[in-house]
Amino acid sequence: MTEYMTEPRTGPATECPAPRTAEPEQRPGGGHEAAMLLERARAEVGPVLRAALDSLPGPMRRIALYHFGWEHADGTPAEAGSGKAIRPALVLAAASALGGAEARTAAVRAAAAVELVHNFTLLHDDVMDRDATRRHRPTAWRVFGDTDAILAGDALQALALRLLAEDTHPAAPAAAARLADCVVELCAGQHADTALERRDPGEVTLAETLAMAEAKTGALLGCACAIGALYANAEDADAAALDAFGREAGLAFQLIDDVIGIWGDPRRTGKPAGADLAARKKSLPVVAALTSGTSAAAELAALYATVHRKEDLERIALTVERAGGRDWAQAEAADRMARAMQEVARAVPDPEAAGGLLALAEFVTRRST
């Protein structure tokens, strides 16, 4: 369902061009700042996540702990890594930007809830896409089977809502409602995605693919930012602006992630080379290429209609690039980041106060293949 969205994939080579209006790259050490924010978020949210997972019944707990990288399949302790914690970091950064340290501290449970929902989507996504690896390990469905992986994902969603239901903060009910609405939007986006995958490549438009990507990817990043605003007792207009900020940054994220899905180094991504092409996924660079009106677009449509052969993947990737899909995705990501910066400035005009949000947005869209 990838947020139904994949975890960030990193590697060497292609970067999103810098949006001219964006602030982060003008501040030295922006990448270091983001790394510190992510590390701090993991430290703050980790104990809440562990406590939530430990409350699950034995079989569900085992699958969840494996998925988060905290246990091996046999139940022994592991340190495989539980993800970068981008979404909880956004919750905390938004709360801090609008309400200071007190709001940030109050929002930790909500940040954990958002991370649980994200991982619910990942467990389901891996089953539906038949992804074999995540975070450089076999996916949960490959280890425990489809049914157990799906049920573990369902349990994580329930834990997220329970964290908010038990939270005594005045913003908790509104946060729970917003998160529930977001899950519905994620599911609608995933439904649209699967419907697009069944359609002929020539029938898919770029506009509907972008709308699907916003629902699948931008929605939860926007929700994370808006929930942080709620815990800072922000005005509705400010929460809406931060939601829009997260959505635009999420689209930039997905555009770059789609580039990485085609041209990424498997040693860095943890996924097989060309996995998206092998599955004939209609990712954003592919749809941009298919709708480019070039001779390469016609060639790509013919290639996408063929049965998967490993020897075709390099040719397909080159054809997507020749048809302009890679360049379009990178330019569109830069444009989306520029829009994101405009939105965050509406809610947090002081660049110093917005620094955490800006650093995190730059981090997720400065990943390279």
C-alpha positions in Angstrom: 0.0 0.0 0.0 3.0 2.3 0.3 1.5 4.6 2.5 1.2 3.0 1.3 4.8 4.0 0.6 8.2 2.5 0.7 10.8 3.3 3.3 13.3 5.8 2.2 15.9 4.1 -0.1 19.3 5.6 -0.4 22.3 5.2 -2.7 24.8 7.0 -5.0 24.1 9.1 -8.2 21.1 11.2 -8.9 19.7 14.0 -6.8 16.6 16.2 -7.0 17.6 19.6 -8.4 17.6 22.3 -5.7 14.4 24.3 -5.6 15.4 28.0 -5.9 13.0 29.2 -3.3 13.9 26.6 -0.7 15.7 27.7 2.4 17.5 24.6 3.8 20.3 24.3 1.4 21.3 27.9 2.4 21.9 26.8 6.0 25.2 25.1 6.5 24.9 21.7 8.2 21.3 21.1 7.2 21.9 17.4 6.7 23.5 17.1 10.1 20.6 18.9 11.6 18.1 16.4 10.1 20.2 13.5 11.3 20.1 14.9 14.8 16.4 15.4 14.6 15.8 11.9 13.4 18.1 10.4 16.1 16.3 12.4 18.8 12.9 11.3 17.5 13.9 7.7 17.6 15.1 8.1 21.1 11.9 9.8 22.3 9.4 7.6 20.4 11.3 4.3 20.6 10.3 3.5 24.2 6.6 4.2 23.4 6.7 2.0 20.4 8.4 -0.9 22.3 5.9 -0.7 25.1 3.0 -0.7 22.5 4.5 -3.7 20.7 5.1 -5.6 24.0 1.4 -5.3 24.8 0.5 -7.4 21.7 -0.3 -11.2 22.0 2.8 -13.4 21.6 2.5 -14.3 17.8 1.6 -10.7 16.8 4.4 -9.3 19.0 7.0 -11.6 17.4 6.0 -10.5 13.9 5.9 -6.8 14.8 9.3 -6.9 16.6 10.8 -8.7 13.6 9.3 -6.1 11.2 10.7 -3.2 13.3 14.1 -4.9 13.2 14.3 -5.4 17.0 14.2 -9.3 16.8 15.4 -12.0 14.4 12.8 -14.4 13.1 13.6 -16.9 15.9 12.9 -14.2 18.5 16.4 -13.4 19.5 17.4 -9.7 19.9 18.5 -7.9 16.7 19.6 -4.5 15.7 18.5 -4.4 12.1 17.1 -0.9 12.3 13.5 0.2 12.6 13.4 2.9 9.9 14.5 6.5 9.8 11.5 7.8 11.9 10.8 10.6 9.4 7.1 10.8 10.2 7.4 11.0 14.0 10.2 13.5 13.6 7.8 15.6 11.6 5.1 15.4 14.3 7.7 16.6 16.9 9.2 19.3 14.7 5.8 20.7 13.9 4.8 20.8 17.5 8.1 22.4 18.4 7.9 25.0 15.6 4.4 26.2 16.8 4.5 25.4 20.5 8.0 25.0 21.7 9.5 22.3 23.9 6.4 21.7 26.0 4.3 20.9 22.9 7.0 18.7 21.5 7.1 16.6 24.7 3.3 16.4 24.8 3.3 15.1 21.2 5.5 12.0 21.7 2.6 9.5 22.0 1.0 11.0 18.9 4.3 10.7 17.0 4.5 7.0 18.0 0.9 6.5 16.7 1.8 8.0 13.3 4.8 5.7 13.1 2.7 2.7 13.9 0.3 3.6 11.1 3.2 3.9 8.7 4.4 0.5 9.6 0.9 -1.0 9.3 1.0 0.3 5.7 4.4 -1.2 5.1 3.4 -4.7 6.2 0.4 -4.6 3.9 2.3 -3.0 1.1 4.9 -5.8 1.1 2.2 -8.5 0.8 0.4 -6.8 -2.0 3.5 -5.9 -4.0 5.2 -9.2 -3.1 8.3 -7.3 -2.1 10.9 -9.7 -1.0 13.1 -7.5 1.2 12.8 -4.4 3.4 15.6 -2.8 5.4 18.0 -5.4 3.9 16.1 -8.3 5.4 13.3 -10.7 4.1 9.9 -9.1 4.5 7.6 -10.3 7.2 5.3 -12.1 4.8 8.2 -14.1 3.5 9.1 -15.2 7.0 5.7 -15.6 8.6 3.3 -15.9 5.7 0.8 -13.5 4.2 -2.0 -14.0 6.8 0.3 -13.3 9.8 1.9 -10.3 8.2 -1.5 -8.8 7.4 -2.8 -9.4 10.9 0.3 -7.9 12.4 -0.3 -4.8 10.3 -3.9 -4.6 11.5 -2.7 -4.9 15.1 -0.3 -2.0 14.6 -3.1 0.2 13.3 -5.2 -0.7 16.4 -2.2 0.1 18.6 -1.9 3.6 17.0 -5.5 4.4 17.7 -5.2 3.1 21.3 -2.2 5.3 22.0 -4.3 8.3 21.1 -7.5 7.1 22.8 -5.5 6.8 26.1 -3.7 10.1 25.6 -5.1 12.7 28.0 -3.9 15.7 26.0 -6.8 17.9 24.8 -5.7 17.5 21.1 -5.8 13.7 21.2 -9.4 13.2 20.0 -8.8 15.6 17.0 -5.5 13.8 16.3 -7.2 10.4 16.3 -9.9 11.6 14.0 -7.3 13.1 11.6 -5.3 9.9 11.7 -8.3 7.8 11.0 -9.3 10.0 8.0 -5.7 9.7 6.8 -5.9 5.8 6.9 -9.1 6.0 4.8 -7.2 8.2 2.3 -4.3 5.9 2.2 -6.5 3.0 1.4 -8.3 4.9 -1.3 -4.9 5.8 -2.8 -3.8 2.2 -2.7 -7.0 1.2 -4.4 -6.4 3.7 -7.1 -2.9 2.4 -7.5 -4.0 -1.2 -7.9 -6.6 -0.1 -10.4 -4.0 1.8 -12.4 -1.8 -1.2 -12.5 -4.6 -3.3 -14.1 -5.1 -0.7 -16.9 -3.3 -0.5 -20.2 -0.2 1.8 -20.0 -1.6 4.0 -22.7 -4.7 4.7 -20.7 -3.0 6.1 -17.5 -2.7 9.9 -17.2 0.0 11.8 -15.3 -2.6 13.8 -13.4 -4.4 10.8 -11.9 -1.0 9.2 -11.1 0.0 12.3 -9.2 -3.3 12.4 -7.3 -2.8 8.7 -6.4 0.7 9.4 -5.2 -0.5 12.3 -3.0 -3.1 10.0 -1.3 -0.6 7.2 -0.8 2.4 9.1 0.2 1.7 12.8 0.9 -1.3 12.1 3.1 0.6 10.6 6.0 3.4 13.2 5.9 0.8 15.9 5.9 -1.1 14.3 8.7 2.1 14.0 10.8 2.7 17.7 10.4 -0.9 18.7 11.2 -1.0 16.5 14.3 2.1 18.2 15.6 0.3 21.5 15.0 -2.7 20.3 17.0 -0.5 19.4 20.0 0.8 23.0 19.8 -2.8 24.3 20.0 -2.3 26.0 16.6 -4.9 27.7 14.6 -6.8 25.7 12.0 -5.2 27.7 9.2 -1.7 26.8 10.5 -2.5 23.1 10.8 -3.9 23.2 7.2 -0.7 24.9 5.9 1.5 22.3 7.6 -0.7 19.5 6.2 -0.1 21.0 2.7 3.6 21.3 3.4 3.8 17.7 4.3 1.8 16.6 1.2 4.0 18.6 -1.1 7.2 17.3 0.5 5.6 13.8 0.4 5.1 14.1 -3.4 8.7 15.2 -3.8 9.7 12.2 -1.7 7.7 9.8 -3.8 9.1 11.3 -7.0 12.7 10.7 -5.9 11.8 7.3 -4.4 10.4 6.3 -7.8 13.6 7.4 -9.5 15.5 5.3 -6.9 13.1 2.4 -7.6 14.4 2.3 -11.2 18.0 3.5 -11.0 18.9 2.8 -7.4 21.9 0.7 -6.3 20.5 -2.5 -4.7 23.5 -2.5 -2.3 22.1 0.7 -0.8 18.4 0.3 -1.3 18.1 -3.3 0.0 15.9 -4.1 -3.0 16.6 -5.9 -6.3 17.7 -3.6 -9.1 14.8 -2.6 -11.3 12.2 -4.1 -9.0 9.6 -1.6 -10.0 10.2 -2.1 -13.7 10.1 -5.9 -13.3 6.7 -5.6 -11.7 5.7 -3.2 -14.5 4.7 -0.6 -11.9 3.3 2.6 -13.4 5.5 4.8 -11.2 5.7 8.6 -11.8 8.8 8.6 -14.0 7.3 5.7 -16.1 3.9 7.5 -16.6 5.7 10.7 -17.4 7.7 8.8 -20.0 4.6 7.0 -21.4 2.7 10.3 -21.8 5.7 12.2 -23.3 4.5 11.8 -26.9 8.0 10.7 -28.0 9.1 7.7 -30.0 10.6 6.4 -26.9 7.2 6.5 -25.2 5.8 4.1 -27.8 8.8 1.8 -27.4 8.2 1.9 -23.6 4.5 1.0 -24.0 5.5 -2.0 -26.1 8.1 -3.1 -23.6 5.6 -2.7 -20.7 3.2 -5.0 -22.5 5.7 -7.9 -22.6 6.2 -10.6 -20.0 8.9 -9.8 -17.5 12.4 -10.9 -18.6 15.4 -9.9 -16.5 17.4 -9.1 -19.6 14.8 -6.4 -20.6 15.2 -4.3 -17.4 18.2 -2.3 -18.4 16.6 -1.5 -21.8 13.4 -0.4 -20.1 15.2 1.9 -17.7 17.1 3.5 -20.6 13.9 3.9 -22.5 12.2 5.7 -19.6 15.2 8.0 -19.4 15.2 8.7 -23.2 11.5 9.5 -23.0 12.2 12.1 -20.3 10.8 10.3 -17.3 13.8 10.7 -15.1 14.4 14.4 -15.9 10.7 15.2 -15.4 10.6 13.4 -12.0 13.6 15.3 -10.7 12.3 18.7 -11.9 8.8 18.0 -10.5 10.3 17.0 -7.2 12.1 20.4 -7.1 8.8 22.2 -7.9 7.0 20.3 -5.2 9.6 21.3 -2.7 9.3 24.9 -3.6 5.6 24.7 -3.0 6.3 23.0 0.4 8.5 25.8 1.5 5.8 28.3 0.6 3.3 26.4 2.8 5.5 26.1 5.8 6.2 29.9 5.6 2.5 30.5 6.0 2.3 28.7 9.3 5.8 29.4 10.6 7.1 32.7 9.2 10.2 32.6 11.4 12.9 30.5 9.5 14.6 29.8 12.8 11.5 28.3 14.3 10.8 26.4 11.1 14.3 25.1 10.9 13.5 21.5 12.0 10.7 21.1 9.5 12.8 22.5 6.7 15.8 20.3 7.5 13.6 17.2 7.5 11.9 18.1 4.2 15.3 18.6 2.6 16.5 15.3 4.0 13.7 13.3 2.5 14.0 14.9 -0.9 17.8 15.0 -1.1 18.2 11.3 -1.2 20.2 10.0 -4.1 20.2 6.8 -6.2 
